[in-house]
Amino acid sequence: MLAYRVGKEPGEVIIIVNAYGVNAMSIDTVLEAK
């Protein structure tokens, strides 16, 4: 995520959307963002 300069500031909001529902990639992204 740092490649997109997301998550560098405390309190930022990230919205994760996956067209195929909840799968391993979306879960990994949520955990990384946490």
mmCIF file of the N, C-alpha and C atoms, coordinates in Angstrom:
data_MODEL
# 
_entry.id   MODEL 
# 
loop_
_atom_site.group_PDB 
_atom_site.id 
_atom_site.type_symbol 
_atom_site.label_atom_id 
_atom_site.label_alt_id 
_atom_site.label_comp_id 
_atom_site.label_asym_id 
_atom_site.label_entity_id 
_atom_site.label_seq_id 
_atom_site.pdbx_PDB_ins_code 
_atom_site.Cartn_x 
_atom_site.Cartn_y 
_atom_site.Cartn_z 
_atom_site.occupancy 
_atom_site.B_iso_or_equiv 
_atom_site.pdbx_formal_charge 
_atom_site.auth_seq_id 
_atom_site.auth_comp_id 
_atom_site.auth_asym_id 
_atom_site.auth_atom_id 
_atom_site.pdbx_PDB_model_num 
ATOM 1   N N  . MET A 1 1  ? 0.808   -1.197  0.000  1.00 0.00 ? 1  MET A N  1 
ATOM 2   C CA . MET A 1 1  ? 0.000   0.000   0.000  1.00 0.00 ? 1  MET A CA 1 
ATOM 3   C C  . MET A 1 1  ? 0.848   1.257   0.000  1.00 0.00 ? 1  MET A C  1 
ATOM 4   N N  . LEU A 1 2  ? 2.054   1.174   0.474  1.00 0.00 ? 2  LEU A N  1 
ATOM 5   C CA . LEU A 1 2  ? 2.875   2.370   0.497  1.00 0.00 ? 2  LEU A CA 1 
ATOM 6   C C  . LEU A 1 2  ? 3.207   2.861   -0.904 1.00 0.00 ? 2  LEU A C  1 
ATOM 7   N N  . ALA A 1 3  ? 3.113   1.979   -1.900 1.00 0.00 ? 3  ALA A N  1 
ATOM 8   C CA . ALA A 1 3  ? 3.375   2.399   -3.269 1.00 0.00 ? 3  ALA A CA 1 
ATOM 9   C C  . ALA A 1 3  ? 2.369   3.448   -3.714 1.00 0.00 ? 3  ALA A C  1 
ATOM 10  N N  . TYR A 1 4  ? 1.180   3.448   -3.130 1.00 0.00 ? 4  TYR A N  1 
ATOM 11  C CA . TYR A 1 4  ? 0.145   4.424   -3.469 1.00 0.00 ? 4  TYR A CA 1 
ATOM 12  C C  . TYR A 1 4  ? 0.047   5.530   -2.430 1.00 0.00 ? 4  TYR A C  1 
ATOM 13  N N  . ARG A 1 5  ? 1.004   5.589   -1.510 1.00 0.00 ? 5  ARG A N  1 
ATOM 14  C CA . ARG A 1 5  ? 1.058   6.599   -0.447 1.00 0.00 ? 5  ARG A CA 1 
ATOM 15  C C  . ARG A 1 5  ? -0.203  6.568   0.419  1.00 0.00 ? 5  ARG A C  1 
ATOM 16  N N  . VAL A 1 6  ? -0.731  5.383   0.641  1.00 0.00 ? 6  VAL A N  1 
ATOM 17  C CA . VAL A 1 6  ? -1.901  5.197   1.488  1.00 0.00 ? 6  VAL A CA 1 
ATOM 18  C C  . VAL A 1 6  ? -1.422  4.642   2.818  1.00 0.00 ? 6  VAL A C  1 
ATOM 19  N N  . GLY A 1 7  ? -1.986  5.131   3.894  1.00 0.00 ? 7  GLY A N  1 
ATOM 20  C CA . GLY A 1 7  ? -1.656  4.604   5.203  1.00 0.00 ? 7  GLY A CA 1 
ATOM 21  C C  . GLY A 1 7  ? -0.441  5.234   5.838  1.00 0.00 ? 7  GLY A C  1 
ATOM 22  N N  . LYS A 1 8  ? -0.029  6.366   5.343  1.00 0.00 ? 8  LYS A N  1 
ATOM 23  C CA . LYS A 1 8  ? 1.138   7.025   5.915  1.00 0.00 ? 8  LYS A CA 1 
ATOM 24  C C  . LYS A 1 8  ? 0.783   7.908   7.098  1.00 0.00 ? 8  LYS A C  1 
ATOM 25  N N  . GLU A 1 9  ? -0.486  8.313   7.189  1.00 0.00 ? 9  GLU A N  1 
ATOM 26  C CA . GLU A 1 9  ? -0.929  9.195   8.266  1.00 0.00 ? 9  GLU A CA 1 
ATOM 27  C C  . GLU A 1 9  ? -1.906  8.458   9.170  1.00 0.00 ? 9  GLU A C  1 
ATOM 28  N N  . PRO A 1 10 ? -1.768  8.591   10.496 1.00 0.00 ? 10 PRO A N  1 
ATOM 29  C CA . PRO A 1 10 ? -2.729  7.973   11.411 1.00 0.00 ? 10 PRO A CA 1 
ATOM 30  C C  . PRO A 1 10 ? -4.136  8.527   11.177 1.00 0.00 ? 10 PRO A C  1 
ATOM 31  N N  . GLY A 1 11 ? -5.118  7.657   11.253 1.00 0.00 ? 11 GLY A N  1 
ATOM 32  C CA . GLY A 1 11 ? -6.502  8.084   11.121 1.00 0.00 ? 11 GLY A CA 1 
ATOM 33  C C  . GLY A 1 11 ? -7.034  8.109   9.705  1.00 0.00 ? 11 GLY A C  1 
ATOM 34  N N  . GLU A 1 12 ? -6.212  7.732   8.734  1.00 0.00 ? 12 GLU A N  1 
ATOM 35  C CA . GLU A 1 12 ? -6.699  7.700   7.354  1.00 0.00 ? 12 GLU A CA 1 
ATOM 36  C C  . GLU A 1 12 ? -7.754  6.611   7.203  1.00 0.00 ? 12 GLU A C  1 
ATOM 37  N N  . VAL A 1 13 ? -8.638  6.803   6.257  1.00 0.00 ? 13 VAL A N  1 
ATOM 38  C CA . VAL A 1 13 ? -9.701  5.843   5.986  1.00 0.00 ? 13 VAL A CA 1 
ATOM 39  C C  . VAL A 1 13 ? -9.412  5.176   4.654  1.00 0.00 ? 13 VAL A C  1 
ATOM 40  N N  . ILE A 1 14 ? -9.532  3.854   4.610  1.00 0.00 ? 14 ILE A N  1 
ATOM 41  C CA . ILE A 1 14 ? -9.373  3.116   3.361  1.00 0.00 ? 14 ILE A CA 1 
ATOM 42  C C  . ILE A 1 14 ? -10.652 2.303   3.149  1.00 0.00 ? 14 ILE A C  1 
ATOM 43  N N  . ILE A 1 15 ? -11.164 2.350   1.943  1.00 0.00 ? 15 ILE A N  1 
ATOM 44  C CA . ILE A 1 15 ? -12.356 1.582   1.587  1.00 0.00 ? 15 ILE A CA 1 
ATOM 45  C C  . ILE A 1 15 ? -11.919 0.472   0.647  1.00 0.00 ? 15 ILE A C  1 
ATOM 46  N N  . ILE A 1 16 ? -12.194 -0.758  1.026  1.00 0.00 ? 16 ILE A N  1 
ATOM 47  C CA . ILE A 1 16 ? -11.777 -1.923  0.247  1.00 0.00 ? 16 ILE A CA 1 
ATOM 48  C C  . ILE A 1 16 ? -13.008 -2.556  -0.367 1.00 0.00 ? 16 ILE A C  1 
ATOM 49  N N  . VAL A 1 17 ? -13.019 -2.636  -1.690 1.00 0.00 ? 17 VAL A N  1 
ATOM 50  C CA . VAL A 1 17 ? -14.150 -3.182  -2.429 1.00 0.00 ? 17 VAL A CA 1 
ATOM 51  C C  . VAL A 1 17 ? -13.630 -4.295  -3.332 1.00 0.00 ? 17 VAL A C  1 
ATOM 52  N N  . ASN A 1 18 ? -14.338 -5.409  -3.337 1.00 0.00 ? 18 ASN A N  1 
ATOM 53  C CA . ASN A 1 18 ? -13.965 -6.528  -4.193 1.00 0.00 ? 18 ASN A CA 1 
ATOM 54  C C  . ASN A 1 18 ? -15.219 -6.988  -4.932 1.00 0.00 ? 18 ASN A C  1 
ATOM 55  N N  . ALA A 1 19 ? -15.153 -7.035  -6.237 1.00 0.00 ? 19 ALA A N  1 
ATOM 56  C CA . ALA A 1 19 ? -16.310 -7.409  -7.051 1.00 0.00 ? 19 ALA A CA 1 
ATOM 57  C C  . ALA A 1 19 ? -16.712 -8.868  -6.871 1.00 0.00 ? 19 ALA A C  1 
ATOM 58  N N  . TYR A 1 20 ? -15.828 -9.682  -6.338 1.00 0.00 ? 20 TYR A N  1 
ATOM 59  C CA . TYR A 1 20 ? -16.089 -11.118 -6.207 1.00 0.00 ? 20 TYR A CA 1 
ATOM 60  C C  . TYR A 1 20 ? -16.434 -11.530 -4.787 1.00 0.00 ? 20 TYR A C  1 
ATOM 61  N N  . GLY A 1 21 ? -16.742 -10.570 -3.934 1.00 0.00 ? 21 GLY A N  1 
ATOM 62  C CA . GLY A 1 21 ? -17.085 -10.894 -2.553 1.00 0.00 ? 21 GLY A CA 1 
ATOM 63  C C  . GLY A 1 21 ? -15.857 -10.951 -1.680 1.00 0.00 ? 21 GLY A C  1 
ATOM 64  N N  . VAL A 1 22 ? -16.001 -11.527 -0.513 1.00 0.00 ? 22 VAL A N  1 
ATOM 65  C CA . VAL A 1 22 ? -14.890 -11.623 0.427  1.00 0.00 ? 22 VAL A CA 1 
ATOM 66  C C  . VAL A 1 22 ? -14.046 -12.831 0.052  1.00 0.00 ? 22 VAL A C  1 
ATOM 67  N N  . ASN A 1 23 ? -12.768 -12.594 -0.157 1.00 0.00 ? 23 ASN A N  1 
ATOM 68  C CA . ASN A 1 23 ? -11.845 -13.690 -0.418 1.00 0.00 ? 23 ASN A CA 1 
ATOM 69  C C  . ASN A 1 23 ? -10.527 -13.384 0.282  1.00 0.00 ? 23 ASN A C  1 
ATOM 70  N N  . ALA A 1 24 ? -9.544  -14.225 0.084  1.00 0.00 ? 24 ALA A N  1 
ATOM 71  C CA . ALA A 1 24 ? -8.272  -14.096 0.803  1.00 0.00 ? 24 ALA A CA 1 
ATOM 72  C C  . ALA A 1 24 ? -7.583  -12.767 0.521  1.00 0.00 ? 24 ALA A C  1 
ATOM 73  N N  . MET A 1 25 ? -7.668  -12.281 -0.705 1.00 0.00 ? 25 MET A N  1 
ATOM 74  C CA . MET A 1 25 ? -6.995  -11.028 -1.032 1.00 0.00 ? 25 MET A CA 1 
ATOM 75  C C  . MET A 1 25 ? -7.603  -9.846  -0.284 1.00 0.00 ? 25 MET A C  1 
ATOM 76  N N  . SER A 1 26 ? -8.925  -9.782  -0.217 1.00 0.00 ? 26 SER A N  1 
ATOM 77  C CA . SER A 1 26 ? -9.545  -8.665  0.505  1.00 0.00 ? 26 SER A CA 1 
ATOM 78  C C  . SER A 1 26 ? -9.271  -8.762  2.002  1.00 0.00 ? 26 SER A C  1 
ATOM 79  N N  . ILE A 1 27 ? -9.246  -9.951  2.540  1.00 0.00 ? 27 ILE A N  1 
ATOM 80  C CA . ILE A 1 27 ? -8.940  -10.122 3.967  1.00 0.00 ? 27 ILE A CA 1 
ATOM 81  C C  . ILE A 1 27 ? -7.504  -9.709  4.265  1.00 0.00 ? 27 ILE A C  1 
ATOM 82  N N  . ASP A 1 28 ? -6.569  -10.105 3.405  1.00 0.00 ? 28 ASP A N  1 
ATOM 83  C CA . ASP A 1 28 ? -5.168  -9.713  3.584  1.00 0.00 ? 28 ASP A CA 1 
ATOM 84  C C  . ASP A 1 28 ? -5.004  -8.204  3.499  1.00 0.00 ? 28 ASP A C  1 
ATOM 85  N N  . THR A 1 29 ? -5.741  -7.582  2.601  1.00 0.00 ? 29 THR A N  1 
ATOM 86  C CA . THR A 1 29 ? -5.665  -6.124  2.452  1.00 0.00 ? 29 THR A CA 1 
ATOM 87  C C  . THR A 1 29 ? -6.200  -5.436  3.701  1.00 0.00 ? 29 THR A C  1 
ATOM 88  N N  . VAL A 1 30 ? -7.296  -5.928  4.229  1.00 0.00 ? 30 VAL A N  1 
ATOM 89  C CA . VAL A 1 30 ? -7.865  -5.343  5.463  1.00 0.00 ? 30 VAL A CA 1 
ATOM 90  C C  . VAL A 1 30 ? -6.887  -5.492  6.625  1.00 0.00 ? 30 VAL A C  1 
ATOM 91  N N  . LEU A 1 31 ? -6.293  -6.649  6.768  1.00 0.00 ? 31 LEU A N  1 
ATOM 92  C CA . LEU A 1 31 ? -5.350  -6.870  7.857  1.00 0.00 ? 31 LEU A CA 1 
ATOM 93  C C  . LEU A 1 31 ? -4.111  -5.996  7.707  1.00 0.00 ? 31 LEU A C  1 
ATOM 94  N N  . GLU A 1 32 ? -3.638  -5.823  6.478  1.00 0.00 ? 32 GLU A N  1 
ATOM 95  C CA . GLU A 1 32 ? -2.483  -4.957  6.230  1.00 0.00 ? 32 GLU A CA 1 
ATOM 96  C C  . GLU A 1 32 ? -2.834  -3.512  6.541  1.00 0.00 ? 32 GLU A C  1 
ATOM 97  N N  . ALA A 1 33 ? -4.049  -3.097  6.205  1.00 0.00 ? 33 ALA A N  1 
ATOM 98  C CA . ALA A 1 33 ? -4.459  -1.717  6.458  1.00 0.00 ? 33 ALA A CA 1 
ATOM 99  C C  . ALA A 1 33 ? -4.640  -1.448  7.944  1.00 0.00 ? 33 ALA A C  1 
ATOM 100 N N  . LYS A 1 34 ? -5.001  -2.481  8.679  1.00 0.00 ? 34 LYS A N  1 
ATOM 101 C CA . LYS A 1 34 ? -5.239  -2.322  10.102 1.00 0.00 ? 34 LYS A CA 1 
ATOM 102 C C  . LYS A 1 34 ? -3.965  -1.899  10.796 1.00 0.00 ? 34 LYS A C  1 
# 
